[in-house]
Amino acid sequence: MKALRGNWNYPTLIRFGAGRIAELPDACKSLNMTRALLVTDPGLAKLPMIEKAVAACVAAGLPCTVYSDVQANPIEANVNNGVRVFREGRHDGVIAFGGGSALDTGKAIALMVGQTRPIWDFEDREDWYTRVNVAGIAPIVGVPTTAGTGSEVGRASVITDTRDHTKKIIFHPKMQPSVVIADPELTLGLPSHVTAAVGMDALSHNLEAYCAPSYHPMADGIALEGTRLIKEWLPLAYQDGKNLEARSHMMIASTMGATAFQKGLGAMHSLSHPCSANLNTHHGLTNAVVMPYVLAWNRQHIEDKMQRLGAYLGLREASFDGVLRWIMDLRKVIGVPATLADLGMRPEQIENFSVQAFNDPSTGGNPRPMNQQDFITLYRNCLEGRIEQHI
């Protein structure tokens, strides 16, 4: 295998390659950090990779404290407690280290350490981001350990509001980490079911960005190649967790998806967010479940794009049907459940979830305009396994 390695600035300064976690202290010092707060989740906090990262920072003269009060679907308290630890420890920078939950929480902590308003005042609506005291945002180094969310290059954090059990997107351009250490070796220990879920999250990002109706050819090109990498390498990463080449390509595809979806997302995410906020389902797995139902729903608005995608992927049938068939086959290979009922959703939850889905910021990027009744129908399809399309 040829070693995959590179330094990119697109849009974040990314240090990509196996073993590059050794550069973490240098990355922190390049942002003038002198006392870092490493934000991760409780599971990772117990693993040697975190101990080694802290030891490397300390050996380089960079004191480093670990904060791991992070839920799988982060809530406001996770952020507020982290802000308290940051201030009490007189930290001056954040290392967001882990999967999407840790990355999102770390970025939100870095935002909130310099704010006086509550976090919900910075939700991604209208121009609310202009309320942020930009000078108060702490510098961030992002270190992903999964290949799914791409949050290491994102400008937002998804935080659950426990008052109404909705996921809210907290946004500011400066929440984007200034440096990313993308070391695929950190993903080698991921279990196959987690590899599948986060890999399908990356696919949903690339697909929805590509299908979003706004004009952004650069994002389209990134999303196409990101999708191709997932087609080629996700099954291999799932089957052999130690395949470093597959892990490397999946980490790149994840980053590409999050770079592309600045163009927009869509109903996959709108449907998924209420499920994870209320049922604590895995976000990527939920996206994987609803994916074919949303594509079928949007068919008339994306057929030409699916034809181009099918041709680029080298599918036997370069068409909407060909793409949908590939996705259905991929779901079977990596063990994705067929319906939302398999994730614990019940019919009586449709009404409430449909309201939340319609109000989700992702809804505006769906290629087919949506109303609440549409989401009721879509949730029923996802619960009953009804893909309104011949495959």
Phi, psi and chi 1 to 4 in degrees:
 res  aa     phi    psi   chi1   chi2   chi3   chi4
   1 MET       -  132.8  165.4 -167.5  153.5      -
   2 LYS   -76.0  130.6 -179.3 -179.4  178.2 -178.8
   3 ALA   -63.5  129.8      -      -      -      -
   4 LEU   -95.5  121.5  -60.4  171.8      -      -
   5 ARG  -157.6  143.6 -174.3 -179.3  177.7   92.3
   6 GLY  -175.6  158.5      -      -      -      -
   7 ASN  -114.0  121.8  -67.8  -23.3      -      -
   8 TRP  -125.3  154.4  -53.8  -44.4      -      -
   9 ASN  -131.3   76.3 -159.8  -23.5      -      -
  10 TYR  -154.1   82.0 -161.4   78.9      -      -
  11 PRO   -90.6  -14.1   32.3  -33.7      -      -
  12 THR   -93.6  152.9  -53.3      -      -      -
  13 LEU   -71.2  111.9  178.2   58.4      -      -
  14 ILE  -114.9  125.2  -60.1  172.0      -      -
  15 ARG  -102.2  100.9  -57.2 -173.4 -173.4 -167.9
  16 PHE  -106.7  136.7  173.2   82.8      -      -
  17 GLY   147.4  154.3      -      -      -      -
  18 ALA   -62.7  134.7      -      -      -      -
  19 GLY    86.3   -1.2      -      -      -      -
  20 ARG   -79.9   -1.0  -60.4 -161.3   70.1  175.3
  21 ILE   -60.9  -22.1 -171.1   60.8      -      -
  22 ALA   -61.9  -18.7      -      -      -      -
  23 GLU   -89.6    5.9  -60.3  175.1   24.4      -
  24 LEU   -57.1  -48.0  178.2   59.9      -      -
  25 PRO   -58.7  -41.6  -24.2   35.2      -      -
  26 ASP   -64.3  -39.3 -179.9   68.3      -      -
  27 ALA   -62.6  -42.2      -      -      -      -
  28 CYS   -63.9  -44.5  -67.7      -      -      -
  29 LYS   -66.8  -28.2  -70.7 -178.6  177.5 -179.2
  30 SER   -65.3  -19.0   73.6      -      -      -
  31 LEU  -102.4   12.8  -58.4 -179.8      -      -
  32 ASN    65.4   27.4  -62.3  -44.3      -      -
  33 MET   -73.8  139.8  -71.5 -171.2 -159.0      -
  34 THR  -121.7  -14.1   61.3      -      -      -
  35 ARG  -153.6   99.6 -168.5  175.2 -174.0   85.8
  36 ALA   -94.3  146.6      -      -      -      -
  37 LEU  -106.5  115.9 -180.0   66.8      -      -
  38 LEU   -92.3  116.2 -170.1  153.3      -      -
  39 VAL  -102.0  123.4  179.0      -      -      -
  40 THR  -146.5 -175.8 -168.7      -      -      -
  41 ASP  -100.4  164.8   64.1   64.6      -      -
  42 PRO   -60.6  -35.3  -22.1   32.3      -      -
  43 GLY   -65.8  -48.9      -      -      -      -
  44 LEU   -65.2  -32.9  -84.1  178.1      -      -
  45 ALA   -59.6  -23.0      -      -      -      -
  46 LYS   -89.7   -6.5  -59.4  173.3 -175.4  177.0
  47 LEU   -91.5  154.4  -62.9 -177.9      -      -
  48 PRO   -58.8  -29.7  -25.9   34.7      -      -
  49 MET   -60.5  -34.8   72.2  169.8   70.5      -
  50 ILE   -73.6  -43.6  -62.0  -62.8      -      -
  51 GLU   -57.8  -43.0 -177.5 -178.7   -4.7      -
  52 LYS   -66.5  -40.1  -69.8  178.3 -178.1  176.9
  53 ALA   -63.6  -43.9      -      -      -      -
  54 VAL   -64.1  -44.1  171.2      -      -      -
  55 ALA   -62.0  -39.2      -      -      -      -
  56 ALA   -63.8  -41.5      -      -      -      -
  57 CYS   -64.8  -46.2  -72.2      -      -      -
  58 VAL   -62.4  -42.3  171.5      -      -      -
  59 ALA   -62.6  -27.6      -      -      -      -
  60 ALA   -89.5    9.1      -      -      -      -
  61 GLY    81.4   26.2      -      -      -      -
  62 LEU  -123.1   94.0 -179.8   71.1      -      -
  63 PRO   -54.2  142.2  -23.1   33.3      -      -
  64 CYS  -146.1  126.0 -176.3      -      -      -
  65 THR  -112.5  142.9  -60.3      -      -      -
  66 VAL   -98.0  132.6  174.8      -      -      -
  67 TYR  -121.3  123.9  171.8   75.4      -      -
  68 SER  -133.6   21.1   61.2      -      -      -
  69 ASP   -80.1   72.6  180.0   17.2      -      -
  70 VAL  -132.0  121.5  177.2      -      -      -
  71 GLN   -84.8  164.4  -64.1  179.7 -162.3      -
  72 ALA   -61.2  -36.7      -      -      -      -
  73 ASN  -117.3   94.0  -69.4  -65.3      -      -
  74 PRO   -58.2  145.0  -20.9   31.7      -      -
  75 ILE  -117.4  171.4   61.3  174.4      -      -
  76 GLU   -57.0  -39.2 -179.8 -175.9   12.9      -
  77 ALA   -61.0  -35.5      -      -      -      -
  78 ASN   -60.2  -38.9  -60.2  146.1      -      -
  79 VAL   -72.8  -48.3  178.2      -      -      -
  80 ASN   -60.8  -41.6  -69.4  -17.1      -      -
  81 ASN   -65.0  -36.8  -69.0  -21.4      -      -
  82 GLY   -67.1  -38.3      -      -      -      -
  83 VAL   -61.6  -41.8  168.6      -      -      -
  84 ARG   -62.1  -45.4  175.9  179.9   52.0   78.1
  85 VAL   -63.2  -40.8  171.4      -      -      -
  86 PHE   -58.7  -48.1 -174.3   99.5      -      -
  87 ARG   -70.8  -43.1  -69.7  171.0  175.2  167.3
  88 GLU   -64.0  -33.4  -69.7  176.5   -7.4      -
  89 GLY   -87.8    1.3      -      -      -      -
  90 ARG    52.8   44.5  -58.0 -171.4  -52.9  -80.9
  91 HIS   -78.4  158.5  -62.9  -75.7      -      -
  92 ASP  -132.2   16.8   57.0    6.9      -      -
  93 GLY  -172.8  160.3      -      -      -      -
  94 VAL  -121.9  134.1  168.9      -      -      -
  95 ILE  -104.5  108.3  -58.0  168.8      -      -
  96 ALA   -89.4  110.4      -      -      -      -
  97 PHE  -128.6  108.4 -162.9  126.5      -      -
  98 GLY   148.6 -154.0      -      -      -      -
  99 GLY   -83.5 -165.1      -      -      -      -
 100 GLY   -58.5  -37.5      -      -      -      -
 101 SER   -65.1  -45.2   57.7      -      -      -
 102 ALA   -69.1  -41.3      -      -      -      -
 103 LEU   -63.0  -46.0  -68.4  166.3      -      -
 104 ASP   -64.2  -43.0  -82.2    7.7      -      -
 105 THR   -65.8  -43.4  -55.4      -      -      -
 106 GLY   -60.3  -43.3      -      -      -      -
 107 LYS   -65.5  -39.2  -67.4 -168.4  -58.8 -177.5
 108 ALA   -67.9  -37.4      -      -      -      -
 109 ILE   -62.7  -45.8  -69.3  169.8      -      -
 110 ALA   -59.6  -36.1      -      -      -      -
 111 LEU   -66.9  -49.5  168.7   72.3      -      -
 112 MET   -78.3  -15.1  -66.8  -55.8  -62.8      -
 113 VAL   -63.4  -21.3  -67.3      -      -      -
 114 GLY  -112.7   18.8      -      -      -      -
 115 GLN  -114.3  155.9  -48.3  -53.2  -41.7      -
 116 THR  -111.3  -17.0   55.6      -      -      -
 117 ARG   -82.3  160.0  -71.0  172.4  172.3  -95.9
 118 PRO   -69.6  158.1   23.6  -33.3      -      -
 119 ILE   -60.5  -32.2 -168.2  170.9      -      -
 120 TRP   -69.3  -14.6  -49.5  122.3      -      -
 121 ASP   -72.4   -7.5  -79.4    3.9      -      -
 122 PHE  -114.1   22.9  -50.9  122.4      -      -
 123 GLU   -63.2  151.0 -171.7  179.7   -3.7      -
 124 ASP   -75.6   74.4 -172.5   15.4      -      -
 125 ARG  -137.4  137.3  -64.3 -171.9 -179.6  -82.9
 126 GLU    47.7 -125.4  -57.5  167.3    1.2      -
 127 ASP  -114.3   33.0   63.4  -11.2      -      -
 128 TRP   -62.0  -23.8  -71.7   14.1      -      -
 129 TYR   -63.1  -21.0   74.7   94.3      -      -
 130 THR   -71.2  -10.0   60.6      -      -      -
 131 ARG   -75.9  -13.9  -60.2  168.1  171.4  174.9
 132 VAL   -71.2  137.4  167.7      -      -      -
 133 ASN   -81.3   97.4  170.7   20.4      -      -
 134 VAL   -62.0  -36.7  178.7      -      -      -
 135 ALA   -63.9  -19.9      -      -      -      -
 136 GLY   -87.6   -6.2      -      -      -      -
 137 ILE   -75.1  127.2  -57.4  175.4      -      -
 138 ALA   -77.9  149.4      -      -      -      -
 139 PRO   -65.7  150.3   22.6  -32.0      -      -
 140 ILE  -132.3  134.4  -50.0  165.3      -      -
 141 VAL  -110.5  127.9  172.6      -      -      -
 142 GLY  -101.7  133.4      -      -      -      -
 143 VAL  -131.2   95.9 -175.9      -      -      -
 144 PRO   -75.6  143.1   28.6  -34.6      -      -
 145 THR  -121.0    3.7   60.5      -      -      -
 146 THR  -129.0  168.5   65.7      -      -      -
 147 ALA  -119.7   80.3      -      -      -      -
 148 GLY  -154.0  -67.5      -      -      -      -
 149 THR   -71.5  -36.2   68.6      -      -      -
 150 GLY    70.4   15.7      -      -      -      -
 151 SER   -61.4  -18.3 -176.2      -      -      -
 152 GLU   -64.4  -19.7   67.1  -85.3    6.6      -
 153 VAL  -115.8   13.7  -65.0      -      -      -
 154 GLY   -92.2  159.0      -      -      -      -
 155 ARG  -105.4   18.9  -57.2  169.4  -64.0  170.6
 156 ALA  -150.5  164.8      -      -      -      -
 157 SER  -129.0  141.0  -65.8      -      -      -
 158 VAL   -99.6  115.2 -178.7      -      -      -
 159 ILE  -124.2  135.3  -52.2  -64.8      -      -
 160 THR   -82.8  128.7  -61.7      -      -      -
 161 ASP   -90.4  107.2 -173.9  -16.1      -      -
 162 THR   -71.7  -10.9   55.5      -      -      -
 163 ARG   -68.7  -37.1  -61.2  171.5  -57.6  176.2
 164 ASP  -128.7    9.2   57.8    5.2      -      -
 165 HIS    55.1   48.4  -61.3  -74.5      -      -
 166 THR  -122.0  149.2   59.6      -      -      -
 167 LYS   -88.3  131.6  -77.8 -162.9  166.7 -173.3
 168 LYS  -120.6  141.6  -68.2 -174.7  166.9   65.6
 169 ILE   -95.4  115.3  -61.9  173.8      -      -
 170 ILE   -94.5  126.0  -51.5  -55.5      -      -
 171 PHE  -133.0  136.8  168.9   81.2      -      -
 172 HIS  -161.7  138.4 -167.8  -83.2      -      -
 173 PRO   -54.4  -31.5  -27.1   35.6      -      -
 174 LYS   -80.3   -1.2  -66.1  -65.0 -176.3 -179.0
 175 MET   -75.2  -12.9  -71.2  176.1   68.6      -
 176 GLN   -68.3  125.2 -172.6  175.7   66.8      -
 177 PRO   -53.5  142.7  -28.8   37.1      -      -
 178 SER   -78.5  -29.4  -62.8      -      -      -
 179 VAL  -136.2  139.5 -178.8      -      -      -
 180 VAL  -121.2  131.9  169.8      -      -      -
 181 ILE  -101.0  105.9  -56.8  -69.9      -      -
 182 ALA  -106.2   90.4      -      -      -      -
 183 ASP  -110.3  106.4 -175.9  -17.2      -      -
 184 PRO   -64.1  -18.2   22.0  -32.7      -      -
 185 GLU   -62.5  -25.3  -72.7 -172.9  -15.5      -
 186 LEU   -70.7  -14.6  -60.3  179.3      -      -
 187 THR   -98.9   -0.2   71.0      -      -      -
 188 LEU   -64.6  -25.3  -70.2  176.8      -      -
 189 GLY   -91.1    3.7      -      -      -      -
 190 LEU   -65.0  130.3  -83.2 -177.7      -      -
 191 PRO   -62.6  157.1  -18.8   30.1      -      -
 192 SER   -61.5  -38.5   58.6      -      -      -
 193 HIS   -68.4  -32.6   71.5  -80.7      -      -
 194 VAL   -72.6  -40.2  178.2      -      -      -
 195 THR   -56.4  -43.0  -61.5      -      -      -
 196 ALA   -63.9  -47.4      -      -      -      -
 197 ALA   -65.0  -46.7      -      -      -      -
 198 VAL   -72.9  -32.0  -63.1      -      -      -
 199 GLY   -64.3  -38.6      -      -      -      -
 200 MET   -72.1  -27.2  -68.9  -61.3  -76.5      -
 201 ASP   -63.2  -45.1 -166.5   21.9      -      -
 202 ALA   -60.6  -39.9      -      -      -      -
 203 LEU   -64.2  -41.0  179.0   57.8      -      -
 204 SER   -63.3  -36.6   71.7      -      -      -
 205 HIS   -64.9  -47.8  -66.8  159.0      -      -
 206 ASN   -64.4  -45.1  -78.1  -75.7      -      -
 207 LEU   -64.1  -47.7  -86.2  177.8      -      -
 208 GLU   -68.3  -35.9  -70.3 -147.1  -69.2      -
 209 ALA   -62.4  -44.0      -      -      -      -
 210 TYR   -63.6  -38.1  178.1   60.7      -      -
 211 CYS   -82.5  -17.8  -67.6      -      -      -
 212 ALA   -57.3  140.9      -      -      -      -
 213 PRO   -79.2  -13.3   26.8  -33.8      -      -
 214 SER   -68.6  161.5   55.9      -      -      -
 215 TYR   -90.9  112.5 -179.2   68.5      -      -
 216 HIS  -159.3   76.6 -162.2  -32.9      -      -
 217 PRO   -58.0  -30.4  -23.7   34.4      -      -
 218 MET   -65.2  -44.0  -66.1  174.4   70.4      -
 219 ALA   -64.9  -38.6      -      -      -      -
 220 ASP   -59.8  -44.4  -73.1  -13.8      -      -
 221 GLY   -64.2  -41.5      -      -      -      -
 222 ILE   -64.0  -43.5  -67.4  168.1      -      -
 223 ALA   -64.7  -38.4      -      -      -      -
 224 LEU   -60.9  -49.1  -82.2  169.2      -      -
 225 GLU   -69.3  -36.6  176.7   62.3    4.0      -
 226 GLY   -60.0  -41.4      -      -      -      -
 227 THR   -64.8  -40.7  -58.6      -      -      -
 228 ARG   -63.0  -41.9 -172.4 -167.1   68.0   80.4
 229 LEU   -61.8  -39.4  -70.8  173.2      -      -
 230 ILE   -66.6  -42.4  -68.0  166.2      -      -
 231 LYS   -57.6  -42.2  174.7 -177.7  178.5  -69.2
 232 GLU   -77.8  -33.6  -63.0  -62.9  -35.5      -
 233 TRP  -116.4  -20.1  -63.6  102.3      -      -
 234 LEU   -62.8  -45.2  177.4   54.1      -      -
 235 PRO   -58.5  -37.5  -25.7   36.5      -      -
 236 LEU   -69.8  -41.5  -67.3  174.1      -      -
 237 ALA   -64.0  -35.2      -      -      -      -
 238 TYR   -68.5  -43.1  174.9   80.5      -      -
 239 GLN   -76.0  -33.2  -67.1  160.6    8.4      -
 240 ASP  -136.1   94.7  177.3    9.7      -      -
 241 GLY   -64.5  -13.7      -      -      -      -
 242 LYS   -96.6    4.8  -63.9 -179.5  180.0  179.1
 243 ASN   -76.4   98.5 -174.2  -35.7      -      -
 244 LEU   -65.7  -34.1 -175.5   59.3      -      -
 245 GLU   -64.7  -44.1 -174.2  173.7   12.4      -
 246 ALA   -64.2  -42.9      -      -      -      -
 247 ARG   -61.8  -38.8  -67.4  -67.8 -168.5 -174.2
 248 SER   -63.8  -48.5  -62.6      -      -      -
 249 HIS   -64.9  -35.5  -74.5  -60.7      -      -
 250 MET   -68.9  -36.4  -76.2  -55.9  -59.2      -
 251 MET   -64.5  -39.4  179.1  165.6  -85.1      -
 252 ILE   -65.3  -44.7  -63.3  166.9      -      -
 253 ALA   -62.2  -35.7      -      -      -      -
 254 SER   -64.5  -46.5  170.5      -      -      -
 255 THR   -62.7  -38.7  -60.3      -      -      -
 256 MET   -64.1  -40.1  -67.5  172.0   75.7      -
 257 GLY   -61.3  -44.0      -      -      -      -
 258 ALA   -71.5  -29.4      -      -      -      -
 259 THR   -69.0  -39.9  -59.3      -      -      -
 260 ALA   -72.7  -32.4      -      -      -      -
 261 PHE   -78.9    7.0   76.0   55.6      -      -
 262 GLN   -61.6  -19.7   61.1 -177.6  -84.2      -
 263 LYS   -69.5  -32.5  179.9 -170.0  174.1 -166.0
 264 GLY   146.3  161.3      -      -      -      -
 265 LEU  -118.7 -145.5  -70.6  168.5      -      -
 266 GLY  -174.1 -155.0      -      -      -      -
 267 ALA   -68.2  -22.4      -      -      -      -
 268 MET   -57.5  -47.7  -69.3 -179.3 -155.8      -
 269 HIS   -73.6  -34.8  -78.8   74.3      -      -
 270 SER   -62.3  -40.9  -56.7      -      -      -
 271 LEU   -70.9  -36.6  -69.2  166.2      -      -
 272 SER   -73.2  -40.8 -179.0      -      -      -
 273 HIS   -58.2  -46.0  -73.9  154.7      -      -
 274 PRO   -62.3  -33.3  -25.8   36.4      -      -
 275 CYS   -65.2  -48.3  -67.1      -      -      -
 276 SER   -71.8  -31.4   52.2      -      -      -
 277 ALA   -70.7  -36.2      -      -      -      -
 278 ASN   -98.7  -32.4  -68.6  -83.8      -      -
 279 LEU  -110.1   -4.9  -54.9  175.1      -      -
 280 ASN    60.2   32.9 -154.1   31.6      -      -
 281 THR   -73.2  156.7   61.2      -      -      -
 282 HIS   -70.0  128.2 -173.5  -76.2      -      -
 283 HIS   -59.3  -47.9  171.4   69.2      -      -
 284 GLY   -64.7  -40.4      -      -      -      -
 285 LEU   -65.1  -39.1 -176.7   61.6      -      -
 286 THR   -65.1  -41.4  -45.6      -      -      -
 287 ASN   -58.8  -39.9  -80.7  -16.3      -      -
 288 ALA   -64.2  -38.6      -      -      -      -
 289 VAL   -67.1  -45.2  170.3      -      -      -
 290 VAL   -82.3  -12.7  -56.0      -      -      -
 291 MET   -51.3  -55.3 -175.5  177.7  -66.7      -
 292 PRO   -66.8  -30.8   22.8  -32.8      -      -
 293 TYR   -66.8  -40.0  -57.5   96.6      -      -
 294 VAL   -70.2  -42.1  173.7      -      -      -
 295 LEU   -60.0  -44.4  -70.5  173.7      -      -
 296 ALA   -63.2  -40.0      -      -      -      -
 297 TRP   -60.7  -38.1  179.1  -93.5      -      -
 298 ASN   -89.1    2.6  -70.9  -29.3      -      -
 299 ARG   -45.6  -52.3  175.1  171.8 -175.4  148.8
 300 GLN   -62.3  -20.8  -68.8 -175.6   -7.1      -
 301 HIS   -96.8   -8.1  -62.3  -98.6      -      -
 302 ILE  -132.0    8.3   60.1  174.7      -      -
 303 GLU   -59.1  -40.8  -78.3 -155.1   83.7      -
 304 ASP   -67.2  -38.6   57.7  -24.6      -      -
 305 LYS   -66.6  -38.9  -71.1 -174.4  175.6 -178.3
 306 MET   -66.8  -32.1  -68.4  -62.6   99.5      -
 307 GLN   -64.5  -44.8 -176.6  177.1    2.2      -
 308 ARG   -65.8  -39.6  -66.3 -163.5  -63.4  -87.4
 309 LEU   -63.8  -44.6  174.6   60.5      -      -
 310 GLY   -59.7  -39.9      -      -      -      -
 311 ALA   -66.2  -41.6      -      -      -      -
 312 TYR   -66.8  -34.7 -172.2   71.4      -      -
 313 LEU   -77.8   -9.8  -64.3  177.9      -      -
 314 GLY    73.4   29.0      -      -      -      -
 315 LEU   -70.9  149.8  -61.2  179.5      -      -
 316 ARG   -59.5  -36.8 -176.9  177.1  -56.7  171.3
 317 GLU  -118.0  102.4 -176.0 -179.1   -5.7      -
 318 ALA   -81.7   81.7      -      -      -      -
 319 SER  -158.8  174.7   66.0      -      -      -
 320 PHE   -56.9  -48.2  178.0   92.0      -      -
 321 ASP   -59.3  -38.5  -70.9  -25.7      -      -
 322 GLY   -64.8  -42.9      -      -      -      -
 323 VAL   -65.6  -45.4  172.2      -      -      -
 324 LEU   -62.7  -39.4 -169.8   56.3      -      -
 325 ARG   -64.3  -41.7 -174.2  174.4  -67.8  108.6
 326 TRP   -59.8  -43.8  159.6   62.3      -      -
 327 ILE   -66.0  -41.8  -70.8  170.7      -      -
 328 MET   -63.1  -40.7  -63.8  -61.8  -73.0      -
 329 ASP   -66.2  -41.4  -69.5  -16.3      -      -
 330 LEU   -61.8  -41.9  174.6   61.8      -      -
 331 ARG   -60.2  -39.2  -65.4 -159.8  -33.4  163.9
 332 LYS   -66.9  -41.7  -68.5  177.2 -177.6  176.9
 333 VAL   -62.7  -38.5  166.7      -      -      -
 334 ILE  -103.7    8.8   63.6  176.5      -      -
 335 GLY    77.9   36.2      -      -      -      -
 336 VAL   -80.9  130.7  173.2      -      -      -
 337 PRO   -59.5  157.1  -22.2   32.9      -      -
 338 ALA   -81.8  -33.4      -      -      -      -
 339 THR  -137.4  165.9   70.3      -      -      -
 340 LEU   -69.1  -24.3  -73.9  180.0      -      -
 341 ALA   -60.5  -32.4      -      -      -      -
 342 ASP   -68.0  -19.3  -64.8  -38.3      -      -
 343 LEU   -97.1    2.2  -59.9 -173.7      -      -
 344 GLY   101.7    2.6      -      -      -      -
 345 MET   -75.0  144.4 -175.1  179.1  171.7      -
 346 ARG  -118.4  153.7  -56.9 -176.3  -53.8  -84.0
 347 PRO   -56.5  -34.3  -27.1   35.7      -      -
 348 GLU   -70.0   -9.4   56.5  -93.9   30.4      -
 349 GLN   -90.8   -7.2  -65.8  170.7  -45.5      -
 350 ILE   -58.9  -46.8  -70.4  176.7      -      -
 351 GLU   -59.1  -50.0 -174.2   73.1   27.1      -
 352 ASN   -66.3  -44.0 -179.8   44.2      -      -
 353 PHE   -63.7  -35.4  -75.9   18.2      -      -
 354 SER   -66.0  -34.4   66.7      -      -      -
 355 VAL   -64.7  -47.0  174.0      -      -      -
 356 GLN   -63.5  -40.1  -65.2 -178.3   13.7      -
 357 ALA   -64.8  -43.1      -      -      -      -
 358 PHE   -62.4  -35.5  175.7   64.9      -      -
 359 ASN   -84.9   -4.0  -69.9  -35.8      -      -
 360 ASP   -68.4  138.9 -167.8  -84.9      -      -
 361 PRO   -59.2  -23.7  -23.4   32.7      -      -
 362 SER   -69.1  -22.3  -58.4      -      -      -
 363 THR   -59.4  -36.2  -62.7      -      -      -
 364 GLY   -63.9  -19.0      -      -      -      -
 365 GLY   -92.5   -0.3      -      -      -      -
 366 ASN   -70.4  136.3 -162.5   64.0      -      -
 367 PRO   -65.0  -25.9   16.6  -28.7      -      -
 368 ARG  -104.9  119.8  175.8  176.3  172.3  177.5
 369 PRO   -54.1  139.5  -25.4   35.0      -      -
 370 MET  -118.7  147.4  -57.0  -69.0  -67.5      -
 371 ASN  -127.4  177.6   57.3   42.4      -      -
 372 GLN   -63.3  -37.7 -173.2 -171.2  -18.1      -
 373 GLN   -63.2  -35.4 -176.6   58.2   49.4      -
 374 ASP   -59.7  -41.0  -68.7  -26.2      -      -
 375 PHE   -69.7  -33.1  -81.0  110.8      -      -
 376 ILE   -60.6  -45.8  -71.1  174.8      -      -
 377 THR   -63.4  -43.6  -57.3      -      -      -
 378 LEU   -64.3  -42.9 -103.0  177.9      -      -
 379 TYR   -61.0  -40.4  -89.6  123.9      -      -
 380 ARG   -62.1  -43.3  -75.4  177.1  179.4  156.2
 381 ASN   -58.6  -44.5  -69.6  -10.9      -      -
 382 CYS   -69.1  -29.0  -66.6      -      -      -
 383 LEU   -78.0  -38.2  -86.4  171.3      -      -
 384 GLU   -96.5   -3.4  -62.1  168.6    8.9      -
 385 GLY    73.6   33.0      -      -      -      -
 386 ARG  -103.9   98.4 -169.9  169.6   56.2 -121.8
 387 ILE   -94.3  110.8  -63.4  178.3      -      -
 388 GLU   -78.8   62.8  -63.8  176.5  -20.4      -
 389 GLN  -167.6  132.8  166.8   60.6   38.8      -
 390 HIS   -74.2  131.6  173.2   70.6      -      -
 391 ILE  -113.0      -   -9.5  179.5      -      -
